[in-house]
Amino acid sequence: MTPADPALETPLTRAFGLRLPVVAGGLMWLAEAGYTAAAARAGVLPFLTAASFPDPAELRAEIRRCREAAGPHAFGVNVSMLPKLVPGERTEEVFRLIVEEGVRVVETSGRNPEPFLPILKDAGVTVIHKVPSVRYAVKAQSVGVDMVSIVGAECGGHPGMDLVGSMVNLALAEERLEIPFLIGGGIGSGTQIVAALAAGASGVVIGTRFLVADEVPAHDGYKAALAAANERDTALTMQSVRNTIRTLKNETTETVARLERETPDIGIEALMPHVSGKIGRAAYESGDTSKGMLSAGQALGLTHRAAPLAEIVAELETQALTALRRLRPEAPRAGALSGAA
Ligand SMILES: Cc1cc2nc3c(=O)[nH]c(=O)nc-3n(C[C@H](O)[C@H](O)[C@H](O)COP(=O)(O)O)c2cc1C
């Protein structure tokens, strides 16, 4: 595939034959073979999430399922290197498995990927390391990753402790980086893709906007709740344990915020009964979003209804093409005086 307009071609679209310069970032419990393959077929670069498959045999089988369903379209594997999710030993095993399975690209996150780069580089795997702010991107560049994704404060999931917004990250990245970079956090419209490219990015990373895709393996009630929510319906919690997370506002975020307010040094053990991933996973299955830490970002304001992934990608493309037309001098601008006779 190639983009509909040459202005949307970037090192990312060229390397992976994409329709749009868009990465569909790893989604814990949700980015399995069905969703990942659908996103690959729709023309973006998706990442199957390794941490959702703690058993290596299961991960291997899921990669194979995904390859079969994706056909010739590229996909990668996301490896979140949080020690809690994937202990050190296991991380190396996961990377070796990825190499054995012939995966061409990984999205790493959570901590410095340097110890694992030789395994990946020797096999020719492209490493896109995801960080919450530009200072970490500079570090990642210095250890030799191929690309960085900078996912700012607006994002669903973990925006880090700095909470720098995506517009600021965008301009800082151009100033401070030499390797190709992607911008994420609050991206839900194709117009933002064009803005990112204009500022020097090679593409964007999207999580939240894709959560309502038909192919996401979650209950329709969950998707309806996300579609009904707006950009003010997320909460930031867990700053007290230095693991800030942006999730859908619900009973759990209210409880956790209150506990953190009342006992600033509360510690993760006391929060665990509320924030455990098991509760979130149950919400995906039941559609009851009143409890659980359900990662979602401010792009909820741009997420209006459930739809097939291919339709969401087509909508992003239409918006991007509209933005490009606006920028080209020969194109009439919406609302221009000359056209208003
Ligand atoms: C439900 C959900 C689960 C996520 N799980 C992971 C994960 O397991 N690993 C990871 O690196 N990023 C994860 N992310 C982050 C996304 O890959 C992506 O970086 C982020 O969602 C982009 O910002 P946006 O939500 O504003 O689009 C998750 C995000 C969401 C919304």
The ligand as a Tripos MOL2 file, in Angstrom:
@<TRIPOS>MOLECULE
LIG
   31    33     1     0     0
SMALL
NO_CHARGES

@<TRIPOS>ATOM
      1 C1         -6.4020    0.3300   26.6240 C.3       1 LIG1
      2 C2         -4.9390    0.6670   26.3990 C.ar      1 LIG1
      3 C3         -3.9650   -0.2870   26.6480 C.ar      1 LIG1
      4 C4         -2.6140    0.0060   26.4140 C.ar      1 LIG1
      5 N1         -1.6650   -0.9710   26.6470 N.ar      1 LIG1
      6 C5         -0.3670   -0.7240   26.3430 C.ar      1 LIG1
      7 C6          0.6260   -1.7260   26.5200 C.ar      1 LIG1
      8 O1          0.3390   -2.8440   26.9390 O.2       1 LIG1
      9 N2          1.9110   -1.4210   26.1910 N.ar      1 LIG1
     10 C7          2.2680   -0.1900   25.6990 C.ar      1 LIG1
     11 O2          3.4360    0.0340   25.4070 O.2       1 LIG1
     12 N3          1.3340    0.7890   25.5340 N.ar      1 LIG1
     13 C8          0.0430    0.5530   25.8500 C.ar      1 LIG1
     14 N4         -0.8940    1.5470   25.6540 N.ar      1 LIG1
     15 C9         -0.4940    2.8370   25.0400 C.3       1 LIG1
     16 C10        -0.7770    2.8520   23.5370 C.3       1 LIG1
     17 O3          0.0090    1.8930   22.8730 O.3       1 LIG1
     18 C11        -0.4780    4.2290   22.9160 C.3       1 LIG1
     19 O4          0.8710    4.5870   23.1510 O.3       1 LIG1
     20 C12        -1.3710    5.3260   23.4760 C.3       1 LIG1
     21 O5         -2.6700    4.8510   23.6540 O.3       1 LIG1
     22 C13        -1.3880    6.5350   22.5390 C.3       1 LIG1
     23 O6         -2.1170    7.5950   23.0650 O.3       1 LIG1
     24 P1         -3.7150    7.7950   22.8170 P.3       1 LIG1
     25 O7         -4.3710    6.8560   23.7730 O.co2     1 LIG1
     26 O8         -3.9440    9.2130   23.1820 O.co2     1 LIG1
     27 O9         -3.9900    7.4910   21.4010 O.co2     1 LIG1
     28 C14        -2.2330    1.2840   25.9260 C.ar      1 LIG1
     29 C15        -3.2250    2.2480   25.6870 C.ar      1 LIG1
     30 C16        -4.5610    1.9660   25.9110 C.ar      1 LIG1
     31 C17        -5.5890    3.0270   25.6280 C.3       1 LIG1
@<TRIPOS>BOND
     1     1     2 1
     2     2     3 ar
     3     2    30 ar
     4     3     4 ar
     5     4     5 ar
     6     4    28 ar
     7     5     6 ar
     8     6     7 ar
     9     6    13 1
    10     7     8 2
    11     7     9 ar
    12     9    10 ar
    13    10    11 2
    14    10    12 ar
    15    12    13 ar
    16    13    14 ar
    17    14    15 1
    18    14    28 ar
    19    15    16 1
    20    16    17 1
    21    16    18 1
    22    18    19 1
    23    18    20 1
    24    20    21 1
    25    20    22 1
    26    22    23 1
    27    23    24 1
    28    24    25 2
    29    24    26 1
    30    24    27 1
    31    28    29 ar
    32    29    30 ar
    33    30    31 1
@<TRIPOS>SUBSTRUCTURE
     1 LIG1         1 GROUP 0 **** ****
